[in-house]
Each structure stands twice: as structure tokens, then as C-alpha cells.
Amino acid sequence: MSSSPRWIDLPFREVPPSGLRFCFLAVLLAVEMCAASILLDCADLSTSGGLATGIRHYGPFLVRASVLFLAASLMLGRKGPAGLSSVFRSPAAPLNYALLGAHGAAMAAFVFLSGRLFAGPSSITAVWVPYLWVLSGLAGVLAAALALLPFSFWRETVRAVGLGWIWGAAVAAAAALVRTAAMTLWASSSAITFQAVRLILQPVLPGLKANPATADIGTDRFSVTIAPECSGYEGVGLFLVFSAAWLFFFRKEYKFPAALALIPAGALLMWILNALRIATLILIGHAGAEGIAFGGFHSEAGWIGFIVTAILFCVLSRRLRLFQPASEVQAEPVLTDANPVAAYLMPFLAILAASLVARAGSADFEWLYPLRLLAAIAALWYFRRAYRGVDWRFGPLAAAAGLAVAGLWAWTTPSTARTGLPAGFVAMPAVLQAFWLACRLLAAVVTVPVAEELAFRGFLLRRLSGADFESVDWRKFAWFPFLVSSVAFGAMHESRWLAGIVAGAAYALIQIRRGRLGDAVLAHAVTNAALAGLVWYTGDWRYW
């Protein structure tokens, strides 16, 4: 009888050692950046002039642009991610402990100078403090990079990427131009949105008052100011990115240039839906539900509009003959339990849809949270037969990974004021409180881990490895699917995106280890259960 494969046997014996060092470096820098973003807020930075003022205004954007530059350069290099495989397969040099010590010293200096720089203008006694602060951070990054991987590795990486660095710089510059253009458009487009909202409300809302000079619109009972950020161009920009990526990814299934007409049509629909969102918000507030208007509806209605537009774009564009090649005109497949993609994605999408509805109908407390649990249960039950081939077994190492992720999540939780029980929860009767808590706990420990692991590890991780994702080995490790699926999982967690990326990477590795989705589900469930226990023990709602 053969013994069970060890951790080192499958699949990581095939992972290049330099690649593992590179992954560890990325995780280390991501955790340190996450901690810095929590402890330091550029809004509190000194405005005494010079470099400090520049950091305050442009620091966050420069960090995002740098990350975008590196990611785009590696993806758009001479041969893409595959071109780096030979570099990653080079033997790993011994760790340079002197440089590791230098990294620690540089980070200590960075923390010390942060206390001086972010304490206010009175604490800065020399003009060189901001410059030394930046240099210490850069020195820490450089020391860590050279401690884990030798200079020869980085030299070969630069050569392997080739012109990709130019493409990466172009992508970062384009992002800067789009940001600048968006800020300029916001300043002028809010007036157009204001007039559109007034045209929508005039026939249905007696006593409407509109002041174009101040962009105030509403009634004596409720009114809002349409700021430039509310003009709808954020949603339009988001749709432009989504539609362009969709058409590029499925370019063989569309007829060009006719398909390009879908982009401005969808962008126009997004702008119209944003005007309807503001008008509906005013109607809700005028009806007396100001908490819902300014609470959940204000933020979630925009996402609902985007999702509606995206679904219409994806479905209708595949059904209209005008946009399909003559040889491929066919009906869109129905989402049933025979559709493997639907089986893996629908539970997650059902939770997203239910969460949008629940938050849009809530003020300061999401009392409709049980809708998420019911939606997930319904989707999982509907596709239950499609999951018979999934390996739901798990081992103790998955639980340990889940606890480690929970510890990271708790450690990176912003150190703001303690958050007690929400007022809306306290005001509920005891029976409803117990029911709400039971639904929240069941969703966190059961339905959410299952649905999200089916979507991110079961589908996305394998789909990026091959078009026929069901034929992809559950134990297959490839850098591009691993990184993209982890980043996508992190992006879903909004302000906690860095911690989310680390969590997604941990769940992916624990799933790949033995090729069992059950391991990833257990790790995810243990993380959520540990955080729920922390909320119960401390009474601090921030962790939930």
C-alpha cells in the first residue's frame, strides 16, 4: 500500500524555487503595505509644503499606479507570464540574512519617521524628514527583494519582460490621464445630471425646488446636492472597462466593427440609470425614509444599475444577429444544472444580488441580511446534482490555514474606535435578534464559503488554466491563474483588498495541495467562524 503524498510531493515539487521566493516577497510587501495603509492616512499628512504636500495629494494614486505598472509590465511582457517561466525556474540562492536585517532596520526607520511626518507640521523640525521617509521605504523594499532573490534574478526578469516595461508605463500613464479627464468631466457633467434629474422629477413630485447654482434639488421635506462625484461618470468608466474587456475576451464570438456600438450604448444606459437613481433617492427621502435614502440605497443602487447594464450587455449582445458572425448565430444556452459554469457561479451571484437588495433597503443596519442566506441555499439546492463530482473532503491543515488567515484579518483591521452593536440590531425584538444572528452565522460559516470557493477556486482558478475548466486537474498550479484569482478575491473585499488577496492565495494553495475543494471551503469557514467568535467575545462589530 502506497503512502499518502506529502505536502512537498504534490503539486509544489513542480513549482520553481525562485518562483516561491517571488511569491513570498509579494506577500511580505502586501502585508506591510496593508499595515501602512491602516496606520497612516495621507489626509493627516503635514501640509507644510515641499514633498509632504505632494505625498498628501498624489501618494495614494502613485502607489496604485506603481502596482498597475508592475502588473501590466509582467502580463504584457515579451512572452507574457510564460516568458518568465525560465527565470522563475532558476535555482534559488541562499537567503541574504544581512539584507534581511537591513530590511528590518529600514522598516523601523520608516515607522519612526512616519510618527514624525504624520503627527502634524509642528513635529517636523527639518525639511529632509519627508525625503528620508520615502528613501527608508524604498530602501526597505529593495533590501527585501535582494535578500530573497539575487541581483541576477532581477536582471534576467528585466530582460525577459523586454518591451513590457514600456507597455506597463503606458498603462499607468493612461490610468493617470483617465483620472485627470474624469476629474475634469465631473466638474462639468454634474450640471447635465442635475437637469436630467429635474426633468424626471418635475412630472411626479409637486413642489420640486431646484437651484442650478448650488446643484440643490428636492422638496421642503428632503433635498440633496448633486456633487460632481454623483454625475455618473464613475459608473460609466466602470462599464467601459468591463465592456472593453468582455469584447476582447470573446472577440471571436462578435462581428466587428458593429460590436463596438455596444460600448457607447451601454455607457449611455449607465448614465441614465444613475439619473434615475438620484431621482428615486429623492422620492424615497421625500416619503420619509431618509435613513434608507442616505444609507443603503445611495451606495447600492449604483451597483444594481451596473449589474443590470452588464447583464443586458452580455445577454442581448449574444442574441442579436447584428453583433454575431454569420457562422456563429445561435441561441444563448439556458442556465440550467446541465451548465457547469452556472453551477459554479450562480450561488455566488445569488448572494451578490441578494446583498445589493438587502443593503439598498437598509439604513444603518442591514436587517434584510437573511435574504443572502436564502438566496444561496436556493441556488445551491437547484444545482446540487452538479456538485457530485466535487471532492468535499478536508483535512486538519485546512483548519490551521483558516485560523492563520483569521489572525491576519484581525491584525489588519483598522484601529478605529470600538464599534458596538448597531442601533438597528439593538432595537429589534429578542426573537428577531436571535433569528438574524443565526442567519448571519450560518451564512458566514456555511453558504458563503461554499459559494465563494465554488466561484473563485472551483471555477475561476481552473478556467484561467483552460477553456474547458472541468477537465483541468484540481491540483494544477500555474502562476497566472493563481495570482489573478487571488487578486479578484481580494478586490471583492474593497478596502480590505490586500488582506483579501492573501486570504485568496492561502485558500488556493490549500485547495491545490490535495486537489480537494473541501479543504478550501473548510479554511474559509474556519476564518469566518473565528472572526464571528471574536465579535462575540469582544463585542466589537468591526471584525464582522
Buried (B, 14 or more C-beta within 10 A) or exposed (E): EEEEEEEEEBBBEEBBBBBBBBBEBBBBBBBBBBBBBBEBEBEEBBEBEBBBBEBBEEBBEBBEBEBBBBBBBBBBBBEEBEBBBEBBEBEBBEEBEEBBEBBBBBBEBBBEBBEBBBEEEEEBEEEEBBBBBBBBBEBBBBBBBBBBBBEEBBEBBBEBBBEBBEBBBBBBEEBBEEBEEBEEBBEEBBBBBBBBBBEBBEEEBEEBEBEEEEBBBBBEEBBBEBEBEBBBBBBBBBBBEBBEEBBEEEEEBBBEEEBBEBBEBBBEBBBBBBBBBBBBBBBBBBEEBBBBBBBBBBEBBBBBBBBEBBEBBBEBBBEEEEBBEEEEEEEEEEBEBEBBEBBBBBBBBBBBBBBBBBBBBBBBBBBBBBBBBBBBBBBBEBBEEBBEEBEEEBBEBBBEBBBBBBEBBBEBBEEEEEEEEBEBBEEBEEEEBEEBBEBBBBBBBBBBBBBBBBBBBBBBBBBBBBEEBEEBEBBBBBBBBBBBBBBBBBEBBEEBBBBBBBBBBBBBBBBBBBBBBBBBBBBBBBBBBBBBEBBEEEEBEBBE
